[in-house]
Amino acid sequence: MAHLMKSTRGATGGLTRHYERFKNEKDEYIKFGNQEINIKKLI
């Protein structure tokens, strides 16, 4: 089921970084809040 959420144009960049598991300059995944990303499940 799709999720529909209203957001502003300015929030779009932050949302796409969150949903795409964005990497920073050091090629490390950015953590959002206290969420731990299991790298083994991404490969």
LUMLUMDREN-2810 file (N, C-alpha, C; in Angstrom, 1 decimal):
<atoms>
<atom><aa>M</aa><ch>A</ch><at>N</at><xx>0.9</xx><yy>-1.2</yy><zz>0.0</zz></atom>
<atom><aa>M</aa><ch>A</ch><at>CA</at><xx>0.0</xx><yy>0.0</yy><zz>0.0</zz></atom>
<atom><aa>M</aa><ch>A</ch><at>C</at><xx>0.9</xx><yy>1.2</yy><zz>0.0</zz></atom>
<atom><aa>A</aa><ch>A</ch><at>N</at><xx>0.6</xx><yy>2.2</yy><zz>-0.8</zz></atom>
<atom><aa>A</aa><ch>A</ch><at>CA</at><xx>1.4</xx><yy>3.4</yy><zz>-0.9</zz></atom>
<atom><aa>A</aa><ch>A</ch><at>C</at><xx>1.1</xx><yy>4.3</yy><zz>0.3</zz></atom>
<atom><aa>H</aa><ch>A</ch><at>N</at><xx>2.0</xx><yy>5.2</yy><zz>0.5</zz></atom>
<atom><aa>H</aa><ch>A</ch><at>CA</at><xx>1.9</xx><yy>6.1</yy><zz>1.6</zz></atom>
<atom><aa>H</aa><ch>A</ch><at>C</at><xx>1.9</xx><yy>7.5</yy><zz>1.0</zz></atom>
<atom><aa>L</aa><ch>A</ch><at>N</at><xx>0.8</xx><yy>8.3</yy><zz>1.3</zz></atom>
<atom><aa>L</aa><ch>A</ch><at>CA</at><xx>0.7</xx><yy>9.6</yy><zz>0.8</zz></atom>
<atom><aa>L</aa><ch>A</ch><at>C</at><xx>0.9</xx><yy>10.6</yy><zz>2.0</zz></atom>
<atom><aa>M</aa><ch>A</ch><at>N</at><xx>1.8</xx><yy>11.5</yy><zz>1.7</zz></atom>
<atom><aa>M</aa><ch>A</ch><at>CA</at><xx>2.2</xx><yy>12.5</yy><zz>2.8</zz></atom>
<atom><aa>M</aa><ch>A</ch><at>C</at><xx>2.3</xx><yy>13.8</yy><zz>2.1</zz></atom>
<atom><aa>K</aa><ch>A</ch><at>N</at><xx>1.8</xx><yy>14.9</yy><zz>2.8</zz></atom>
<atom><aa>K</aa><ch>A</ch><at>CA</at><xx>1.9</xx><yy>16.2</yy><zz>2.3</zz></atom>
<atom><aa>K</aa><ch>A</ch><at>C</at><xx>3.3</xx><yy>16.8</yy><zz>2.8</zz></atom>
<atom><aa>S</aa><ch>A</ch><at>N</at><xx>4.0</xx><yy>17.3</yy><zz>1.9</zz></atom>
<atom><aa>S</aa><ch>A</ch><at>CA</at><xx>5.3</xx><yy>18.0</yy><zz>2.3</zz></atom>
<atom><aa>S</aa><ch>A</ch><at>C</at><xx>5.6</xx><yy>19.2</yy><zz>1.4</zz></atom>
<atom><aa>T</aa><ch>A</ch><at>N</at><xx>6.4</xx><yy>20.0</yy><zz>1.9</zz></atom>
<atom><aa>T</aa><ch>A</ch><at>CA</at><xx>6.8</xx><yy>21.2</yy><zz>1.2</zz></atom>
<atom><aa>T</aa><ch>A</ch><at>C</at><xx>7.9</xx><yy>20.9</yy><zz>0.2</zz></atom>
<atom><aa>R</aa><ch>A</ch><at>N</at><xx>8.1</xx><yy>21.8</yy><zz>-0.7</zz></atom>
<atom><aa>R</aa><ch>A</ch><at>CA</at><xx>9.2</xx><yy>21.6</yy><zz>-1.7</zz></atom>
<atom><aa>R</aa><ch>A</ch><at>C</at><xx>10.6</xx><yy>21.6</yy><zz>-1.0</zz></atom>
<atom><aa>G</aa><ch>A</ch><at>N</at><xx>10.7</xx><yy>22.3</yy><zz>0.0</zz></atom>
<atom><aa>G</aa><ch>A</ch><at>CA</at><xx>12.0</xx><yy>22.4</yy><zz>0.7</zz></atom>
<atom><aa>G</aa><ch>A</ch><at>C</at><xx>12.3</xx><yy>21.1</yy><zz>1.5</zz></atom>
<atom><aa>A</aa><ch>A</ch><at>N</at><xx>11.3</xx><yy>20.4</yy><zz>1.9</zz></atom>
<atom><aa>A</aa><ch>A</ch><at>CA</at><xx>11.5</xx><yy>19.1</yy><zz>2.6</zz></atom>
<atom><aa>A</aa><ch>A</ch><at>C</at><xx>11.8</xx><yy>17.9</yy><zz>1.7</zz></atom>
<atom><aa>T</aa><ch>A</ch><at>N</at><xx>11.7</xx><yy>18.1</yy><zz>0.4</zz></atom>
<atom><aa>T</aa><ch>A</ch><at>CA</at><xx>11.8</xx><yy>17.0</yy><zz>-0.5</zz></atom>
<atom><aa>T</aa><ch>A</ch><at>C</at><xx>13.2</xx><yy>16.4</yy><zz>-0.5</zz></atom>
<atom><aa>G</aa><ch>A</ch><at>N</at><xx>14.3</xx><yy>17.3</yy><zz>-0.4</zz></atom>
<atom><aa>G</aa><ch>A</ch><at>CA</at><xx>15.6</xx><yy>16.8</yy><zz>-0.4</zz></atom>
<atom><aa>G</aa><ch>A</ch><at>C</at><xx>15.9</xx><yy>15.9</yy><zz>0.8</zz></atom>
<atom><aa>G</aa><ch>A</ch><at>N</at><xx>15.5</xx><yy>16.4</yy><zz>2.0</zz></atom>
<atom><aa>G</aa><ch>A</ch><at>CA</at><xx>15.7</xx><yy>15.6</yy><zz>3.2</zz></atom>
<atom><aa>G</aa><ch>A</ch><at>C</at><xx>15.0</xx><yy>14.2</yy><zz>3.1</zz></atom>
<atom><aa>L</aa><ch>A</ch><at>N</at><xx>13.8</xx><yy>14.2</yy><zz>2.6</zz></atom>
<atom><aa>L</aa><ch>A</ch><at>CA</at><xx>13.0</xx><yy>13.0</yy><zz>2.5</zz></atom>
<atom><aa>L</aa><ch>A</ch><at>C</at><xx>13.7</xx><yy>12.0</yy><zz>1.5</zz></atom>
<atom><aa>T</aa><ch>A</ch><at>N</at><xx>14.1</xx><yy>12.5</yy><zz>0.4</zz></atom>
<atom><aa>T</aa><ch>A</ch><at>CA</at><xx>14.8</xx><yy>11.6</yy><zz>-0.5</zz></atom>
<atom><aa>T</aa><ch>A</ch><at>C</at><xx>16.1</xx><yy>11.0</yy><zz>0.0</zz></atom>
<atom><aa>R</aa><ch>A</ch><at>N</at><xx>16.8</xx><yy>11.8</yy><zz>0.8</zz></atom>
<atom><aa>R</aa><ch>A</ch><at>CA</at><xx>18.0</xx><yy>11.3</yy><zz>1.4</zz></atom>
<atom><aa>R</aa><ch>A</ch><at>C</at><xx>17.7</xx><yy>10.2</yy><zz>2.4</zz></atom>
<atom><aa>H</aa><ch>A</ch><at>N</at><xx>16.6</xx><yy>10.4</yy><zz>3.1</zz></atom>
<atom><aa>H</aa><ch>A</ch><at>CA</at><xx>16.2</xx><yy>9.4</yy><zz>4.1</zz></atom>
<atom><aa>H</aa><ch>A</ch><at>C</at><xx>15.8</xx><yy>8.1</yy><zz>3.4</zz></atom>
<atom><aa>Y</aa><ch>A</ch><at>N</at><xx>14.9</xx><yy>8.2</yy><zz>2.4</zz></atom>
<atom><aa>Y</aa><ch>A</ch><at>CA</at><xx>14.4</xx><yy>6.9</yy><zz>1.8</zz></atom>
<atom><aa>Y</aa><ch>A</ch><at>C</at><xx>15.4</xx><yy>6.2</yy><zz>0.9</zz></atom>
<atom><aa>E</aa><ch>A</ch><at>N</at><xx>16.4</xx><yy>6.9</yy><zz>0.4</zz></atom>
<atom><aa>E</aa><ch>A</ch><at>CA</at><xx>17.4</xx><yy>6.3</yy><zz>-0.5</zz></atom>
<atom><aa>E</aa><ch>A</ch><at>C</at><xx>18.7</xx><yy>5.9</yy><zz>0.3</zz></atom>
<atom><aa>R</aa><ch>A</ch><at>N</at><xx>18.7</xx><yy>6.0</yy><zz>1.6</zz></atom>
<atom><aa>R</aa><ch>A</ch><at>CA</at><xx>19.9</xx><yy>5.6</yy><zz>2.4</zz></atom>
<atom><aa>R</aa><ch>A</ch><at>C</at><xx>21.1</xx><yy>6.4</yy><zz>1.9</zz></atom>
<atom><aa>F</aa><ch>A</ch><at>N</at><xx>21.1</xx><yy>7.7</yy><zz>2.1</zz></atom>
<atom><aa>F</aa><ch>A</ch><at>CA</at><xx>22.1</xx><yy>8.6</yy><zz>1.6</zz></atom>
<atom><aa>F</aa><ch>A</ch><at>C</at><xx>23.4</xx><yy>8.4</yy><zz>2.2</zz></atom>
<atom><aa>K</aa><ch>A</ch><at>N</at><xx>24.5</xx><yy>8.5</yy><zz>1.4</zz></atom>
<atom><aa>K</aa><ch>A</ch><at>CA</at><xx>25.9</xx><yy>8.4</yy><zz>1.9</zz></atom>
<atom><aa>K</aa><ch>A</ch><at>C</at><xx>26.5</xx><yy>9.8</yy><zz>2.0</zz></atom>
<atom><aa>N</aa><ch>A</ch><at>N</at><xx>27.3</xx><yy>10.0</yy><zz>3.0</zz></atom>
<atom><aa>N</aa><ch>A</ch><at>CA</at><xx>28.0</xx><yy>11.3</yy><zz>3.1</zz></atom>
<atom><aa>N</aa><ch>A</ch><at>C</at><xx>29.3</xx><yy>11.3</yy><zz>2.3</zz></atom>
<atom><aa>E</aa><ch>A</ch><at>N</at><xx>30.1</xx><yy>12.4</yy><zz>2.5</zz></atom>
<atom><aa>E</aa><ch>A</ch><at>CA</at><xx>31.4</xx><yy>12.5</yy><zz>1.8</zz></atom>
<atom><aa>E</aa><ch>A</ch><at>C</at><xx>32.4</xx><yy>11.4</yy><zz>2.1</zz></atom>
<atom><aa>K</aa><ch>A</ch><at>N</at><xx>32.3</xx><yy>10.8</yy><zz>3.3</zz></atom>
<atom><aa>K</aa><ch>A</ch><at>CA</at><xx>33.2</xx><yy>9.7</yy><zz>3.6</zz></atom>
<atom><aa>K</aa><ch>A</ch><at>C</at><xx>32.7</xx><yy>8.3</yy><zz>3.2</zz></atom>
<atom><aa>D</aa><ch>A</ch><at>N</at><xx>31.7</xx><yy>8.3</yy><zz>2.4</zz></atom>
<atom><aa>D</aa><ch>A</ch><at>CA</at><xx>31.1</xx><yy>7.1</yy><zz>1.9</zz></atom>
<atom><aa>D</aa><ch>A</ch><at>C</at><xx>30.4</xx><yy>6.2</yy><zz>3.0</zz></atom>
<atom><aa>E</aa><ch>A</ch><at>N</at><xx>30.0</xx><yy>6.9</yy><zz>4.0</zz></atom>
<atom><aa>E</aa><ch>A</ch><at>CA</at><xx>29.3</xx><yy>6.2</yy><zz>5.1</zz></atom>
<atom><aa>E</aa><ch>A</ch><at>C</at><xx>27.8</xx><yy>6.6</yy><zz>5.1</zz></atom>
<atom><aa>Y</aa><ch>A</ch><at>N</at><xx>27.0</xx><yy>5.6</yy><zz>5.4</zz></atom>
<atom><aa>Y</aa><ch>A</ch><at>CA</at><xx>25.5</xx><yy>5.9</yy><zz>5.4</zz></atom>
<atom><aa>Y</aa><ch>A</ch><at>C</at><xx>25.2</xx><yy>6.9</yy><zz>6.6</zz></atom>
<atom><aa>I</aa><ch>A</ch><at>N</at><xx>24.3</xx><yy>7.8</yy><zz>6.3</zz></atom>
<atom><aa>I</aa><ch>A</ch><at>CA</at><xx>23.9</xx><yy>8.8</yy><zz>7.2</zz></atom>
<atom><aa>I</aa><ch>A</ch><at>C</at><xx>22.8</xx><yy>8.1</yy><zz>8.1</zz></atom>
<atom><aa>K</aa><ch>A</ch><at>N</at><xx>23.0</xx><yy>8.3</yy><zz>9.4</zz></atom>
<atom><aa>K</aa><ch>A</ch><at>CA</at><xx>22.0</xx><yy>7.8</yy><zz>10.4</zz></atom>
<atom><aa>K</aa><ch>A</ch><at>C</at><xx>20.9</xx><yy>8.8</yy><zz>10.7</zz></atom>
<atom><aa>F</aa><ch>A</ch><at>N</at><xx>19.7</xx><yy>8.4</yy><zz>10.7</zz></atom>
<atom><aa>F</aa><ch>A</ch><at>CA</at><xx>18.6</xx><yy>9.3</yy><zz>10.9</zz></atom>
<atom><aa>F</aa><ch>A</ch><at>C</at><xx>18.0</xx><yy>9.0</yy><zz>12.3</zz></atom>
<atom><aa>G</aa><ch>A</ch><at>N</at><xx>18.1</xx><yy>9.9</yy><zz>13.2</zz></atom>
<atom><aa>G</aa><ch>A</ch><at>CA</at><xx>17.6</xx><yy>9.6</yy><zz>14.6</zz></atom>
<atom><aa>G</aa><ch>A</ch><at>C</at><xx>18.5</xx><yy>8.6</yy><zz>15.2</zz></atom>
<atom><aa>N</aa><ch>A</ch><at>N</at><xx>17.9</xx><yy>7.6</yy><zz>15.9</zz></atom>
<atom><aa>N</aa><ch>A</ch><at>CA</at><xx>18.7</xx><yy>6.5</yy><zz>16.5</zz></atom>
<atom><aa>N</aa><ch>A</ch><at>C</at><xx>18.7</xx><yy>5.3</yy><zz>15.7</zz></atom>
<atom><aa>Q</aa><ch>A</ch><at>N</at><xx>18.3</xx><yy>5.3</yy><zz>14.4</zz></atom>
<atom><aa>Q</aa><ch>A</ch><at>CA</at><xx>18.2</xx><yy>4.2</yy><zz>13.6</zz></atom>
<atom><aa>Q</aa><ch>A</ch><at>C</at><xx>19.6</xx><yy>3.6</yy><zz>13.1</zz></atom>
<atom><aa>E</aa><ch>A</ch><at>N</at><xx>19.8</xx><yy>2.3</yy><zz>13.3</zz></atom>
<atom><aa>E</aa><ch>A</ch><at>CA</at><xx>21.0</xx><yy>1.7</yy><zz>12.9</zz></atom>
<atom><aa>E</aa><ch>A</ch><at>C</at><xx>20.7</xx><yy>1.0</yy><zz>11.5</zz></atom>
<atom><aa>I</aa><ch>A</ch><at>N</at><xx>21.5</xx><yy>1.2</yy><zz>10.5</zz></atom>
<atom><aa>I</aa><ch>A</ch><at>CA</at><xx>21.3</xx><yy>0.6</yy><zz>9.2</zz></atom>
<atom><aa>I</aa><ch>A</ch><at>C</at><xx>22.2</xx><yy>-0.6</yy><zz>9.1</zz></atom>
<atom><aa>N</aa><ch>A</ch><at>N</at><xx>21.6</xx><yy>-1.8</yy><zz>8.9</zz></atom>
<atom><aa>N</aa><ch>A</ch><at>CA</at><xx>22.4</xx><yy>-3.0</yy><zz>8.7</zz></atom>
<atom><aa>N</aa><ch>A</ch><at>C</at><xx>22.9</xx><yy>-3.1</yy><zz>7.3</zz></atom>
<atom><aa>I</aa><ch>A</ch><at>N</at><xx>24.2</xx><yy>-2.9</yy><zz>7.2</zz></atom>
<atom><aa>I</aa><ch>A</ch><at>CA</at><xx>24.9</xx><yy>-2.8</yy><zz>5.9</zz></atom>
<atom><aa>I</aa><ch>A</ch><at>C</at><xx>24.8</xx><yy>-4.2</yy><zz>5.2</zz></atom>
<atom><aa>K</aa><ch>A</ch><at>N</at><xx>24.8</xx><yy>-5.3</yy><zz>5.9</zz></atom>
<atom><aa>K</aa><ch>A</ch><at>CA</at><xx>24.7</xx><yy>-6.6</yy><zz>5.3</zz></atom>
<atom><aa>K</aa><ch>A</ch><at>C</at><xx>23.4</xx><yy>-6.8</yy><zz>4.5</zz></atom>
<atom><aa>K</aa><ch>A</ch><at>N</at><xx>22.3</xx><yy>-6.2</yy><zz>5.0</zz></atom>
<atom><aa>K</aa><ch>A</ch><at>CA</at><xx>21.0</xx><yy>-6.4</yy><zz>4.3</zz></atom>
<atom><aa>K</aa><ch>A</ch><at>C</at><xx>20.9</xx><yy>-5.5</yy><zz>3.1</zz></atom>
<atom><aa>L</aa><ch>A</ch><at>N</at><xx>21.8</xx><yy>-4.6</yy><zz>2.9</zz></atom>
<atom><aa>L</aa><ch>A</ch><at>CA</at><xx>21.7</xx><yy>-3.7</yy><zz>1.7</zz></atom>
<atom><aa>L</aa><ch>A</ch><at>C</at><xx>22.4</xx><yy>-4.3</yy><zz>0.5</zz></atom>
<atom><aa>I</aa><ch>A</ch><at>N</at><xx>23.3</xx><yy>-5.2</yy><zz>0.8</zz></atom>
<atom><aa>I</aa><ch>A</ch><at>CA</at><xx>24.1</xx><yy>-5.8</yy><zz>-0.3</zz></atom>
<atom><aa>I</aa><ch>A</ch><at>C</at><xx>23.4</xx><yy>-6.9</yy><zz>-1.1</zz></atom>
</atoms>
